[in-house]
Amino acid sequence: MARIVVVEDDADLRDSVCRYLTLIGLDACGAASGQELFALQVDWTSAVVVLDVNLPDCDGFTVARRLRSLCPTVGIIMLTARNQVDDRVTGLTSGADSYLVKPVQLRELLAVIESLSRRLNISDAAVPVTPLPAASLPAFAAVAPPVPSPVRSSFKPSPVTLAGSPWVFEVSSWSLFTPQGAQVSLTNAEFRVLRVLVADAGHSVSRDQISEALGKAPGEQEDRSIDAILTRLRRKVREETGLPLPVKAARTVGYVFVAPVTVQE
């Protein structure tokens, strides 16, 4: 998976972008300056850098040129308030793959990151990165969320009949185990989505309920982050275990965990 590095001197904006990307299951960290960026131990061949222009120690155009010289395949997305044509041209000729103007919808930024990752062939099988120094990262302490109270849709489909050996959802390790014992480690977002699904296995769980588990406001019909999280999780489970993830879409409702499952705290 690509390492997303957000280079932004506005701490609130930097943290907001990083938290959003982390919430949906991406590997994101932040840097407040060009110096902080280059101090990070990152495998640039599998990285996408979201880069502001107005940095405290240098300009983003210079950073983009240096990044491009260090690694021709690094992904670079300019995210800046500078919206003049000359700035756009300078950014793109400095090595940026894309140029976005603030304010930007986070869903649009996500779409550009995913598109760029596909074009650069950055996949979940990319070379692992060296862990970043703790001092270089904003605080993203992931706290296991409580299981939300069931919120059922007004539509009541028939429960799914569960058969076979149970899967195991282990809360303490943030892991899903197949009936054969293969372990799949979960990201923050994957953990939140699965926790609400396995709490009512065999029954449809509404998109609003899943959104609440992710800390989002219910009713965001255009928000496809739930689908993106489950798409990545399905691929991960199949690649790591050879089994399909037993989660099915419930038309017009949400999703359902369709296999027996045991929840262990």
RAPEVEN-V113676 format. One line per field, one symbol per residue. phi: phi as a letter, one per 40 degrees, with the letter a starting at -180 (. if undefined). A space follows every 10 residues. Layout:
phi: ???
This chain:
phi: .cccbcbacc cccdcccccc cccchccbab acacccdccc cbcccbbbbc bcccbcbacc ccccccdccc adcccbbcba ccbcdccccc cccchccabb bccbccccdd cccccccccc fcbcccdccc dccdccbccb dcbdcccccd bccccbccdc ccahcccbbb ccbfbbbcdc gcbbcbcdcc cccccccccb dgbcbccccc dcccgbccgc cccbcccccc cccdcccccc bgbcccbbcb dgbiaacbbc abcbc
